[in-house]
Amino acid sequence: PPPPVRRATCEAAAREFHSAMNVMALFMLTGSVAAVTNNNATCLYVHVHVAKNGGRTVYYHLADLVSSNRVRGPTCFFGLLQPVCCGSGTEPQKKFAKQYVCGQCRFASAEWRFADVASMGLAGPKSRLLTLVRSPVGRTVSGVQQALHSGENFSFKTMKEWAANVGKEKTSWQDVGYGYGDQQTSWLLGSKVNFTNIVPKFDANYWFVGVVERMWHSLCALDYMLGAFERAKCHCGAPGAPATSASKSGRRSLAYAHGVQTVNDVFDTETLKVIQSSIHLDEILFAHAVTRLSQLLLQIEAHNPGLQLVKCY
């Protein structure tokens, strides 16, 4: 428990923060984030989880690193399931709120946007932001498929029907699905982004970037950056590692080439054209993320003679 003075400070801050915590509680239930100002709650590592980009996998991986003592320090994971503070998944939200306002988080992870990280005071001068980027075509198809399956507030019955109508004047926001347009760029960098500044702005703000389609490699690279790399678990041939390039199937369909893993509806060139017409910045962001991850894997291999990571990339 914190010292009495700090406890009193925490309790005072918690009372002042009460209304904002109501919003935070709503976020924990719904996933929506409100702008909250709190300059004390900076975290060292902030995972910016873009919807449909494997954030839950990263969340559990970070939690496992903490629980196994491969990384140290108080941790707060926000709202994907139950809030996790200081290694316990059973702490009540009030205690969670006190630890949050006292700035005791080392890790933070949730579906917040770049603007939310700043407005909530989660990131300070020494904070390190990390994220995963996904093939924008694959992400769009995944989002539309999810909307098609749920059927709620979605006007279309098939992927082709969606492609023929999305983006038109009368299309509602529900009808664009999770992924239509440069949503990853907007989510990760805000609105003032163009072809000239997207790469330098991304590099200036994000300490680590992984690639959803290379999740195993991304998590191993993240472990390396966190000082928790385990060579026995992270090498081509280790349990769970992808197959080497030589053993992969030679089949390369249109869907496969764009990171579309499952397609229950027709995915053709016309649908691809519709999607690609709206994702110019996201494609630049994705290509840069792939480059950064590849360079990091080569760096890891250089620091670990005999280790193979790129062979099964």
C-alpha positions in Angstrom: 0.0 0.0 0.0 1.2 3.6 -0.6 2.4 5.8 2.3 -0.3 7.8 4.1 0.5 11.1 2.3 0.4 9.4 -1.1 -2.8 7.6 -0.1 -4.4 10.9 0.8 -3.2 12.4 -2.4 -4.6 9.5 -4.3 -8.0 9.7 -2.6 -8.2 13.4 -3.3 -7.3 12.9 -6.9 -9.8 10.1 -7.1 -12.6 12.3 -5.8 -11.7 15.1 -8.3 -11.5 12.5 -11.0 -14.8 10.9 -10.1 -16.8 12.2 -13.1 -14.1 11.3 -15.5 -13.9 7.8 -14.0 -17.6 7.4 -14.8 -16.6 8.0 -18.4 -13.7 5.5 -18.0 -16.1 2.9 -16.5 -18.3 3.4 -19.6 -15.2 2.9 -21.8 -14.4 -0.3 -20.0 -17.9 -1.6 -20.8 -18.2 -0.2 -24.3 -14.7 0.4 -25.6 -15.3 4.2 -26.3 -12.8 6.6 -25.0 -13.5 10.1 -23.7 -10.9 12.9 -23.5 -9.7 13.0 -19.9 -6.9 15.3 -18.7 -4.6 13.8 -16.1 -1.0 14.8 -16.1 0.0 12.4 -13.3 -1.0 9.2 -15.2 1.9 8.8 -17.6 2.9 5.3 -18.5 6.2 4.1 -19.7 4.8 1.9 -22.4 1.5 2.7 -24.1 0.0 0.3 -26.6 -2.3 2.1 -29.1 -4.7 -0.7 -30.1 -6.3 0.0 -33.5 -9.6 -1.9 -33.8 -9.2 -5.1 -35.9 -5.4 -5.1 -35.5 -4.8 -7.9 -33.1 -4.8 -5.7 -30.0 -6.1 -8.4 -27.7 -3.2 -10.7 -28.7 -0.7 -8.0 -27.7 -2.7 -7.2 -24.5 -2.5 -10.8 -23.4 1.2 -11.1 -24.4 2.1 -8.0 -22.3 0.1 -9.4 -19.4 2.0 -12.7 -19.7 5.3 -10.8 -19.7 4.3 -9.1 -16.4 2.9 -12.1 -14.7 6.0 -14.2 -15.5 8.3 -11.4 -14.3 10.0 -11.1 -17.7 9.3 -7.4 -17.4 9.0 -5.5 -14.1 7.0 -2.6 -12.8 3.4 -1.7 -11.9 1.0 -2.3 -14.8 -2.5 -1.2 -15.8 -4.3 -2.7 -18.7 -7.5 -0.9 -19.6 -10.8 -2.4 -20.3 -10.4 -5.2 -22.9 -11.7 -7.6 -20.3 -11.3 -6.7 -16.6 -8.9 -4.0 -15.7 -5.6 -5.5 -14.6 -3.4 -3.5 -12.1 -0.1 -4.5 -10.7 -0.4 -8.1 -11.8 -3.9 -8.8 -10.4 -7.0 -9.3 -12.5 -9.4 -9.1 -9.5 -8.8 -5.5 -8.3 -12.0 -3.4 -8.0 -12.3 -0.4 -10.3 -11.9 2.1 -7.4 -8.5 0.8 -6.6 -7.7 0.7 -10.3 -8.7 4.3 -10.6 -6.5 5.4 -7.7 -3.5 3.6 -9.1 -4.2 5.3 -12.5 -4.5 8.8 -11.1 -1.4 8.3 -9.1 0.6 7.6 -12.2 1.6 4.1 -11.1 1.1 2.4 -14.5 4.1 1.1 -16.4 2.1 -0.5 -19.2 -1.2 0.7 -20.6 -3.2 -1.0 -23.4 -6.6 -0.3 -24.9 -8.5 0.8 -28.0 -7.6 4.5 -27.7 -6.6 6.8 -30.5 -3.4 8.9 -30.7 -5.4 12.0 -29.7 -6.8 10.1 -26.6 -3.3 9.2 -25.4 -2.4 12.9 -25.3 -5.7 14.2 -23.9 -5.8 11.5 -21.2 -2.3 12.3 -20.1 -1.2 8.7 -20.6 2.1 9.5 -22.4 4.8 11.8 -21.0 8.2 12.8 -22.4 9.7 9.4 -21.5 6.8 7.3 -22.7 7.1 4.8 -25.5 4.2 4.2 -27.8 3.8 0.8 -29.5 1.3 -0.5 -32.0 0.5 -3.0 -34.8 -0.4 -2.1 -38.4 -2.4 -4.4 -40.7 -2.7 -4.7 -44.4 -5.4 -2.1 -45.1 -7.2 -4.3 -47.7 -7.3 -7.3 -45.3 -8.4 -5.0 -42.4 -11.2 -3.6 -44.5 -12.5 -7.0 -45.6 -12.3 -8.2 -42.0 -14.3 -5.2 -40.8 -17.0 -5.6 -43.5 -17.3 -9.3 -42.8 -17.8 -8.7 -39.1 -20.5 -6.2 -40.0 -22.1 -8.6 -42.4 -22.1 -11.3 -39.8 -23.5 -9.1 -37.0 -26.2 -7.6 -39.2 -26.8 -4.7 -36.8 -27.1 -1.2 -38.4 -25.6 -2.5 -41.6 -27.5 -2.0 -44.9 -25.8 -4.6 -47.1 -26.1 -8.4 -47.4 -22.9 -9.2 -49.4 -19.4 -7.9 -49.9 -20.1 -7.0 -53.5 -23.2 -5.1 -52.5 -21.2 -3.1 -50.0 -18.5 -2.4 -52.5 -21.0 -1.1 -55.0 -22.5 1.4 -52.6 -19.9 2.3 -49.9 -18.7 5.9 -50.0 -21.8 7.2 -51.7 -23.5 10.3 -50.3 -26.3 8.4 -48.5 -24.0 5.8 -46.9 -24.3 5.9 -43.1 -21.2 5.6 -40.9 -22.3 2.1 -39.9 -22.1 1.0 -43.5 -18.4 1.7 -43.9 -17.4 -1.1 -41.5 -14.3 -0.9 -39.4 -11.8 -0.4 -42.2 -13.0 1.8 -45.0 -10.6 4.7 -45.7 -7.3 5.6 -44.1 -8.6 4.7 -40.7 -5.3 3.3 -39.4 -3.5 6.6 -40.3 -6.2 8.6 -38.6 -6.3 6.4 -35.6 -2.5 6.4 -35.0 -1.5 9.9 -36.1 -4.6 12.1 -36.1 -5.9 14.3 -38.9 -3.0 16.5 -40.0 -1.2 13.8 -42.0 -0.2 13.8 -45.7 2.0 11.9 -48.1 5.0 14.0 -47.1 4.9 13.8 -43.3 3.3 10.4 -42.6 6.5 8.5 -42.2 8.5 11.0 -40.2 5.5 11.7 -38.0 5.0 8.0 -37.4 8.7 7.4 -36.6 8.8 10.4 -34.2 5.9 9.1 -32.2 6.0 5.3 -32.2 8.9 3.5 -30.5 7.8 0.1 -31.8 5.6 -1.1 -34.6 4.6 -4.7 -35.5 2.7 -6.2 -38.4 -0.5 -8.1 -37.8 0.2 -10.5 -40.6 3.6 -11.3 -38.9 2.3 -11.6 -35.4 4.8 -14.2 -34.2 7.7 -12.1 -35.5 6.2 -9.0 -34.1 5.8 -10.4 -30.5 9.4 -11.7 -30.6 10.6 -8.3 -31.8 8.6 -6.6 -29.0 10.2 -8.9 -26.4 13.6 -7.9 -27.7 12.8 -4.2 -27.4 11.5 -4.8 -23.9 14.6 -6.7 -22.8 12.6 -9.9 -22.5 13.8 -11.8 -25.5 14.1 -15.6 -25.2 16.1 -17.2 -28.0 14.7 -20.6 -27.2 11.1 -19.4 -28.0 12.0 -17.0 -30.9 13.7 -18.7 -33.7 12.5 -20.4 -36.9 11.7 -24.0 -35.9 10.5 -23.1 -32.4 7.0 -24.2 -31.4 4.5 -21.8 -32.8 6.9 -20.3 -35.4 5.7 -19.9 -38.9 6.8 -22.3 -41.6 10.0 -21.4 -43.5 9.6 -19.8 -46.9 10.7 -22.9 -48.6 8.0 -25.0 -47.1 5.1 -22.6 -47.6 2.5 -23.3 -50.2 3.0 -21.8 -53.6 -0.6 -20.8 -53.8 -1.0 -17.0 -54.1 -4.6 -15.9 -54.6 -5.8 -12.3 -54.9 -7.1 -12.5 -51.4 -3.9 -14.0 -50.0 -1.8 -11.3 -51.6 -3.7 -8.6 -49.7 -3.7 -10.3 -46.3 -7.3 -11.5 -46.6 -7.4 -14.7 -44.6 -11.0 -15.8 -44.8 -13.5 -14.7 -47.4 -17.1 -15.9 -47.2 -18.2 -13.7 -50.1 -16.7 -13.1 -53.5 -13.5 -11.0 -53.2 -12.7 -9.8 -56.8 -10.8 -7.1 -58.6 -13.8 -4.6 -58.5 -14.0 -4.9 -54.7 -10.3 -4.5 -54.4 -10.5 -1.3 -56.6 -13.1 0.2 -54.3 -11.1 -0.5 -51.2 -7.8 0.7 -52.7 -9.3 3.9 -53.8 -9.7 5.0 -50.2 -6.5 3.7 -48.5 -3.6 5.7 -49.9 -2.1 6.8 -46.6 -2.8 3.4 -44.9 -0.9 1.6 -47.7 2.2 3.9 -47.1 1.9 3.3 -43.4 1.6 -0.5 -43.8 4.6 -0.7 -46.2 6.7 1.4 -43.7 5.7 -0.9 -40.8 6.8 -3.9 -42.8 10.1 -2.3 -43.5 10.7 -1.3 -39.8 9.8 -4.8 -38.6 12.1 -6.4 -41.2 15.0 -4.1 -40.2 14.5 -4.9 -36.5 14.5 -8.7 -37.2 17.8 -8.3 -39.1 19.2 -6.4 -36.1 18.1 -9.1 -33.7 19.8 -11.7 -35.9 23.0 -9.6 -36.0 23.1 -9.5 -32.2 22.4 -13.2 -31.9 24.8 -15.2 -34.1 23.2 -18.3 -35.6 19.7 -17.1 -34.8 17.2 -17.4 -37.7 14.1 -15.2 -37.8 14.0 -13.8 -41.3 14.1 -17.3 -42.9 10.5 -18.0 -41.8 9.2 -14.4 -42.3 
